[in-house]
């Protein structure tokens, strides 16, 4: 159920947002709610109210609000009578203790994701004051969570200490012989005084990186830090005073100037917003209850677009659009619903980060609606809900070891592993139709899973074909090595971010865009997509029957169509943003035995498009696979026939397709990023092409087949500015800051 009631509102001037991984804690509300709900149920999930935080430039005049569906109004903890406050404090303490224990469990997990989520949970359950705890009966809701007050750190309110400082319930007076003095009852009007006197200074025994950072930030206020880490006092060391403050400010200005000089001008595309905090919206009757969730597709509404000569399948009763930067999503929705209040126009999906909308309209009127939206000044682009699918063909799984491992030898993976097997700091996002994350090849490899369709972190395999495909591609990228199970991924020491964008069929274009967006926001350095949109079967036959000259002419004409150009423009923007943020996108070329550029995304820049090669011939040469798409828009190639790896049910199987080739290249990019995190998409493309092996074919040209050992050796020789690694780190931090503070 959506949050319905506004239970708290305030201006944010006296508070500042607490950060987690350089992002505001409050921006992780959906993830936090999902964590608590999956572990403890709805009661714990409702502990955190849903925040609406105005854009930074508006926070001085627009109130932030918190919503809940637990109750309409509640009392603050300080407004409760003593006995009731004691009872509620005990309930709250029990919940907080359970959440902290859950965080401790996450801390013990082998993946870095576990400790990150543990830190997020601990930060989220702190509030600036007891007035931020709202109560109605047994229902407890926290507001203003994820914010800190401007009090000094030693005087700061700590909710866990407050609830533990409440006196125990008063029992009947003891007999005179017992000698026990009952605890005093605290009057309700004295709560504030008691809080100040009972909360001791917080002394950290084990300091996290986050705390160490804040120690550095506040050294000039606290008079320096000694060996004990305390400001001033015995052992505190001497403070640096005003001279240190001025020196620190000068250093900061120099760093900011360096970032400004190095950072590309106008790097953020003009149609994209500044970040998640730029357009957080309050609940609206015209919007779905949860953003970023795409409703199931009505298969009866799947049609072929008459304007598309390839007759690709689309959802006839849906249109997608992005608004221009600076446009208010809610105002736009209110405007169009005011003009068309009936059910002919419904908003079925939206996302505030990229200001995207999906509308549902009558299929018979789609052309009229599309023209109307295209002409609206607020709209940047309108595009169809094109359907994609995962493409693969099963092969005989009963292969000998040499046969199952042939592709490792073909790309020189074994010798490459003498250089590196990857780094756990490098994460590859895999967009696919489902994953069996408990498979021995994937267990312990997964971080930040996400299901775009359901808006949850449950990536399922209910679609068997989609689950097999996703499990296979993910394990090819970074399946576990050395676990005495099955085989291995290309980058076994790297991490996987499985993102489910549908099943094996009917994967929508908006779901893919949301998946890319999630990967970029959650720390992926590489994105692997084994997905494609194919022409109708009868169109494929006609195209294959054409002469090379006729086919080339058709491709040139098709690339000029409005449908193609709008799709290409859309992908160009996303790919450019990913490249500017150091993220490399790898995509399969397709399995239609046609020019790869018929797919508009393959023709966009800042992407690595992967064709498939077959088994070596009698001369040891690798031909283009019979099914693979081809042409100048294939960047590189990789083995795509009889690729043996994990499938659902804990098993293994051999598949073929460019879907199998793309994950190998994604794994190769992950290994390259493990050696040189500062490598750009263009540098990686150039290295893979220059070190690759020419593929033998007289007519169907594809990019060279990757040679992993040579590519890794070339990484160290790639041009590098003396300050490249520092610049790379600064750029990442500036990117995070720009997303939080779009006005910077």
N, C-alpha and C positions, 0 to 999 in steps of 0.2 A: 504494500500500500504506500502511496506517496505521502510525504510529510504534509500536513494540512494546516496546522495552527502556528501562528507566530507567537512564540513564548518569550522572546527576549530581543531587544534591539538597543543599540548604542553607537555613538560615534567612536571611531577607533584611534582618536588622537592620543589618549593616554596609554595605548597598548602597541605592541609590535608583534608581528607574526613570528612564531618559532619556526625555524628551518629544519628540514630533513633532506639530506642529499641536495642541498641548495634549492629546495622547493618548499613552499609553505606547507606546514603539516595539515592545515585545514583543507588544502586542495586535494588531499588524499582521502576525503570522506568516503567515496564509494568503495575504495579498497579496504579501508578500516571497517566499514560496516560489513563488508563481505567476510573479512577475517573473523570478526566477532560472531556473526551469524552462523558461519560454518562450524565454528568451534563450540559456541555456547547456546545458540538459538536466538529467537527474536527479542527476549528480555534484555540480553546483553547488547544486541544490535541497536536497540533504541536508547542506549545509555548516551551515545553521542548524538546531539541534535544536528540537523542538516543546516550548514551555513550558507548565507548569501553575503558575499563580501563585495562591496563596490570596487570599481576600478581605483587604482592608487590615487589618481588625480582627483577623485570625487570623495575620498574618504574623510576629508575635512568638513564636508557639508552633507553627505548622504550617510544615513545610519546603516550599519551592518545589521543583519537579522538572522535569527536562528529559528528553525521550524522543527516541529515534531508531530507525530500522530499519536503519541502516548497520552496526552491530555491537552485540554484547551488552555488552562491556567494552572500555575503551581506556585507554591510558596518557596522562598529561598531557605537555605539551611538555617540561616540566622533568624528567620521569622518563626521558626517552630518553637513550641514549648519545650522545656528541658527534657522531659521524658520522651517526647516524640523525636527530638533531635538526637537523643542517645540511640533510640531504636533505629532511626534511619542511618545514622553514622555506622552502626554495626552492619546493616545491610550493604551500605556502600563499601565499607572496608572489605567485606567478603568478596564483593565483585572485583574490586581493585586488586585484591590479593590473587584471585584466580587469573586475572589478566596478566599480572606480573609473572606469575608462575608459567603461564603460556609463553610469555616473552622469554623467560629463562630457557624453556624448552627449545624455542626457535634459535636462541643463542648457541645451543649445543649442536645444531644441525651442521653438516659438513659444508654446506654451500654458503657463499657470502650473502645470498638473498635472505637467509634465515636471520642472521645478525642484523641486517638492515631493517627487516620487518620488526624485529624485537625492539630496536631503537625507536621506530615509528610508533609502536604501541605505547611505549613508556612516555613518550613526549605527548601523545594525544590525550592521556588521562590526567593531565595536569591543567588546572585552571587558575586564573589570577587571584580569585578570592572566594570565600564561602558563599557569597551572593551569586556565584555562577553555578551553584548546585540547586536545581529546581526539583520540587517534590510534590507528588500528589498520591497519597496513600503509600503503596509499595512501589510506585513508579518513580524512578530517579532519572533525571536528564541533566547532562552537563552542557552548558552554553559557554561561549567565549573560549572553548578549548582550542588549543593550538595558538594561543596568544599569551604573551608575557606582559606583566605590568612594568612601569618604569621605576619601580622600587629597586634599591640596591640588591644584589644577589643574595646577600646574607639575610636581608629582611623579607625576602620574597615568600609569598604564601605557597605552602606545599600541602596539597589536598590529603595525601596519605598520612602526613603527620597530624593534620587537623583532626581527621576522623579517629585516629588512635589516641589523641589527647583528650577526647571526650570522656567524662567519668563513667564508671560502670553504673548500671541501674541501682537505685537505692533500695536496699532490702529492709525488711522490718527491723526496728531498733533491737540490737542485741541485748541479751540479758546482762545485768551488771557484772556478772562473774566472767563474762567472756573477755572483757578488756579491749574489745574491738571498737574503734571509733568509726562510724559510718562516714562515707565520703560526703562532702557538702553538695547540695543541689545548686547548680549555677542558674541564676536568674536569666531569663531570655534576653533582657535588655543589657546584659553585661557580656554578651558573646564576643563583641569586637575586642574588648579588653583582654578577654581570656585568650583569644587567638594570638594576639601579639605577644603575650607573656609565655605561651606554651610552645610556640614554634621556635626551636633552637636554630642557631646558624647551621647551614648545611655544609658539612665537611665531606668532600669526595675522597674516598679511599682508593678507588680505581677510576682513573680519569679517562674518559673516552676522547676520541679526536675532536668531537664536538665541543667538549668542555675545554680542552686545551686551546682550541681556536678562540673561545670566548675569553679565556685567561689572557691570551695575547691581545685581544681587542681592548681589554679593560686595564692593562698594566699601567697606563698613564694616569688612570683615575685613582688607582689603589696604591700608588707609590711603589710599584715594582713587585716582582715575585722572587722569593728566595728559593732555596733548595726544597723547602717543604711545600711550596706552592701557595703559601698564604701571603696576602698583601700586607706589607708593613709588619710591625711587631717583631718579636724575637725570631731571628732566623729568616725574616722576610726579605732581607736584602735592601739595598738602597733604591729609592725611586729615581726615575730619570727626570721628573718634573717637566717644566715647560719646554726645555731644550729637547727632551726626548719626544714630546708631543709634536713639536714643529718638525723634527727630523722624520717622524713617522708619517706626518701629513705630506711632507715633500716626497717621500718614497712612494706613498699612495698615488700622488699626482703624477709622478713619473710613470708608474705602472699603467695608470689609466690612459695617459698620453700614448704610451707604447701600444696599448690595446686599440686605441682609436686610430692610430697611424697604420697598424697592421690589418685591422679589420676591414673587409671590403665595404665600400660605401654602398648604402642602400641594399645591404645583404639580405634583408628580410623582404620577400616579395610584397609588392604594394597591396596585394589583395588579402594577405594574411594578417591576422591580428598579432598583437605583441606576445601573447601567451595565455595560459589558462586563466589568469586572474583578470584578463582584459575585458571579458564579457560574461562573467558569471551571472546567471539570470535567476530571478525569483520565480516561484511556481506560477504558472499561467494556465488558465483553463483550456487554452488552445494547444498546449504542448503535451507530449507524452510524459508519464511520471518519471522516467529515467532517460537521461540523454545518452547518446552513444550506443543505443540498442536498436537493432533493425528487426522489425516484426517479420514473422514467417511469410514466405512468398505464396500467394495463391496460384498454384500451377495452372489453373484454368485461365489465368490472365497472361500467360506467356505467349507472345506473338513474335513474328518477324517484322522488323521495321521495313515498310515498303520503300522508304527513302534510302535504305542501305542495300547496295547491290550485292553484298555478300550474304544477306539474309541471316545475320546473326540473331540469336534469340534475345529478346528483351522482355521486361515486365511491362505490359501495356498500360496498366493503371497507375504507374509510378513515374515521377520525375525527380531528379536531383538538382540541386543548385547550391552555389556558393555566393555569399554576399560579399560586396567590396569591403575593404578595410575601412573602419570608422562607422559602418552601419550597425544599428542596434537591432539585434535579432528579434527581440520581443516586440519592439515597435513595428518592425516589418510584418511579423506574424499578425499582430493586432490589425494592421492596415488591410492586409489581404482578407482576413476573416470578417472584417467589417463590411468589405465589399461583397464577399460571398459567404454569408454566415451558415449556409446549409451544409449538408453532408457531401455535396459534390466535391468539395475541397476540404481535405483533412491533412493535418501535419502528423505524420506517422513516425518520423525520426528526426533528430536534430543533434547538433554538437556545437558547443559554444567556442571551442578552441579555434576551429576553422570556419565558424559561422556557416555551417552547412545545414541544409534542410532537405528532407525527403517528403514529398507531398503525394497524396493519393487522389486521383482524379478519374472520371469515367474514361475507359479505354477508347471509346468512340470519339471522344473530344480531346485526345492527347495533343494533337497538332495545334488546336486552338489555344489550349492552355500553355503549351510550350512557347508559342509565339508571344503570348501575353507576358509571360515571365521574362522572356528574353529582352523585351522592350522596357522593362522596369529599370529605372536608374540605379536602384540599390543592388541589382543582381550583377555579379561578375560573369558567371557562366551557368548555363543549363545543360544537363547531359542525361542520357537515358540510363535506366537501371539495367545495363547489359549483364548477361549471365555468363559466368566463366565455369570451367570445370577442371578437375585434376585429370591428367591424361597418363595412363600407363597400360601396359599389357603384361599379364602374368607369364612366367616362364617356368620350366621344370625346376623345382627346388632341389632335386637330388643331384647336386653337382659335387664333383670332387673338390678338395681344398684348393688345388691349383686353379680350377675353373672359377670357384667362388671369389678368389682373390685376384683374378686377372687384371682388374681395373686398377688395383693398387700399384702393380708393376707398370702398367701402361703410363701412369702419370708420375712414376718415380716417387711414390709416397714413402716407401721404406727407407730410402736414402735421405729423403727430406726430414724424416723424423729424427735423424741424427743431429739435425740443426735445432728443431723444436717440434714438440707435440702440441703446442698451443699454450695459452695462458688463461687461468680462470678469470682474469680481468676483462677478457674479450667475450662478448655475448653475441650470439647469432640468433636473430628472430626468424622463425620459420612460419610463414603464413600457409595454412593448409586446411584440410577438411576434418581434422580430428586427430587425437594422439592418445596412445596408451603410455602415459607417463610413468607407470609402474613397471614397464618392461625392463628386463635386466640391462639392456643397452642404454636406456634413458634414465634409469634410477640414479639420483644424485646429480644429474646434469642440468636439471630444470630450474629456471628462475623466472619469476613474474609471469606465469601463464595467464592467458586471457582469452575469453570467448566473446567475440564481438556480437554474436547473434543473441546471446542470453545476457550480456553485460555482467558476467561473473568470471571467477578464476577457474571454473570447472571446464576443462577441455576434454570432451568425452569422445567415445568411439561408438555411439549408438548407430551412426551411419557406418556400417562395416567397411564399405569400400573406401569412404573418406578416411576412416581411422587407419586402415592399412596403408593408404597412400601417405598420410601425414606421419605415421610412425616410421615408415620406410625412409622418407626424405629427411626427417629429423635425425635418425640414427646414422644416415649417410654423412650428414654434416659433422656431428660431434657425438656419435655413439661412444659409449665407454670402451676403453681399451684395457687389455690386461686383466679382464675379470673372468677369464676362463669360460666365457659365454659367447657363442656365435662368432661375430666378427668385430669390426671397429669402425668408428667414424674417421673422416679425414683429419679432423682437429679434436682428438679425444680429450684434450685437457682444457678445451674451451667450454663455455656454458651455452645452454639452449633456452630460448624464450619461445615456447610454443604458443601461437596465436591462431585460434580456430576462427575461420571466416565463413564457415558453412559446412556442407557435406561434400560428397564427391561431385555432385551436380548442383546446378542453380546457385553458384556462389556469385553474389551481386557485386557490382563495381563499387558501390558505397561501402560494402563490408570490407573490401580490400583496402580502400582509402582509410577507413577507420583503423584497420590493422596496421597499416604503415604509420599512421599517426601515433598509435599506442607504442609501437616499437621505438619511434624517435623520442618519445617522451620518457621512456623507461630505460634508457641507457644502452640500447643495442648499437653495436658498431657495424654490424652487417645484417642485411635483410635478405632472406632467401625466399623466392616465390616460384613454385612449380605449378603455375596456373596459366590458363590461356582461354581465349575466346575464339572459336573456330567458325569458319563459314559453314553454311548448311551443306549437308553431304552432296546434294545434287550440284551445288555451286562448285564444290571442290572438284568434282569429276570434270566439269566443264573447263575449269582453270587448268587442270593437269593435261587436258587434251589440246590446249593451245600450244602454238610454237613459242620458243623462247622470246621471239620478237613481239608476238601478240601479247604474251603474258606481261612483258615489261611495259608495254603501252597501257594495258589495263591497270597495272599497279600505279603507274604515274597518274592516270586519271582518277583512280580511287583516292589517292592521297590528297587530291584537291577538294574532295567533297567536304561539306560543312560538318557532317557527322565525324569524319576522320580528324579534321582540324580541331574541333572542340575537344575531342578526347586527347589528342596530342598536347594541346595547350594545357589541359588539366594535369597530365602526367609530367610535363616539362617543369611545372611549378613545384610539384612535390619532389621530383628528383633533384632539382636545383637546391631546394632547402636541405634535403638530406646530405648532398655533397658538401654544402657549405658548413654543415655541422659534423663533417668527418665520417658520415655514414655511407656505406657502399651498398647499393641495391643490385642483387643478382637475380636474373629471371630466366626461365626456360624459354627457348625460341618457339616451341610448339611442335606438334606431331602431325602436321597436315601435308608434309612434303610439298610445301609451297614457299614463296618468298616470305621471310620473317617480317618484313615491313608492312604486311597486310594488317598486322596488329599494331595499332597506333602507339602503344606503350613501347614496343620494341624499337620504334623509330625515334623515340624521344632521346635526348642526351642524358648524360650522367647516369648511365645504367650499363651493366654488363649483361649482354644477352648470350645465352649458351646454347649452342647446337649439340647434337649427339653424334658420336662416332660408334662404329661397330667393332666387332672382333677383328683382330689382325688377319690379313690374308697370308698366303703361303710365302710371300716375300717379307712379311713382318710389317707391312704398311697398314695404316688404319684408315679405312674408308668412311665416308659419311654414312650414317645409319639410314636405311631405306625410308624410314618414316619422318626423319628430321626436317624441319624447316631450314632454310638456307638463305644465302645471299650476303650482301655487303653489310647488312645490319646485324649479323651475328658477330659478336666481339671475339669470342673464343669457342672452343668445343671441349667436350670431355666424354668419356665412355658412357654409353646409354643403353647397352644391350647386356642382358643377363647380369644385372646388378643385384647382388645378394646382400640382403640386410634384414632388419627387424620388421615384423608385422604384428598385428594384434594377436592376443591369446598367448603371448610369450614366445611366439614362434619366429621363423625366418622364412623368407621366400625370395625368389629372383624376379625382378620386374625389368621392363625396358621402357624407354621414353626419354624425351628431353627433361622430364620431371626428375629423372635419376641423375642426369648430367649436371643440372644446375646446382644441386646440393654439394657436389664435389668441388665446384668452383667456389661456392660460398665457404666451404671448409678451407680451401686454399687461401682465400682472402683473410679468413680468421687467423690462419697461421702467419700470414704476412703482417697483419695488424699486431700480432703477438710480439713480433720482432721490432716493428716500427709503427707505433700508434699514430704517428704524424703523417703517414702516407696518405695522399689524396686519392680520390677516385680516378683521376686522370693518370696519376703515377702508377697505380695498381693496374689499370688497363694496359698501359704501355709496357710494364714489366711482363705481364702475362702473355701479351702478344709477341714481344721480342724474344722471350725465352721458350715459346711454345714450339710444337712440332707440326710441320706442314701436313695437312690432311690430304690424302690422295683422292682426287675426283676431277674428271675432265669437264663436267658441266655444272654441278652443284657446288658452288664455292662456299666454304664456311671458314670461320676463324681458326687459328692454329689450336691444336690440342695442348692443354696445359702440361707443363713439365715442372712439377712442384719443387724438386731439388734445385733446379736452376733459378726458379722464381725467388725462392727464399735466399739463395746466395746473392741475387741481384738486389735484394732489399737494402743491404748494407751499403751498396754502391750508389743508390739513388741520391740525387742532389739533396743536400740538407743544409739549411742555414745554420750557422753556429748556435743560434738561439731557438732552433726549430722546436725542440721538445718543450721548452718553456712557453713558447708562443702557442703551441698546441694546447697546453694546459690552460693558459690564459683565455684562449678562444672558447674553450669549453665552459669556463666559468662565466665569461661574458655572455655566452649563449643562454646560460641558465638565468643570469640576472636580467637579460633582455626579456625573457619570457615572463619573469615575475614583475618587472617594472617596464612596461612598454613605453613609458614616457622618456626613458633614458636615451 
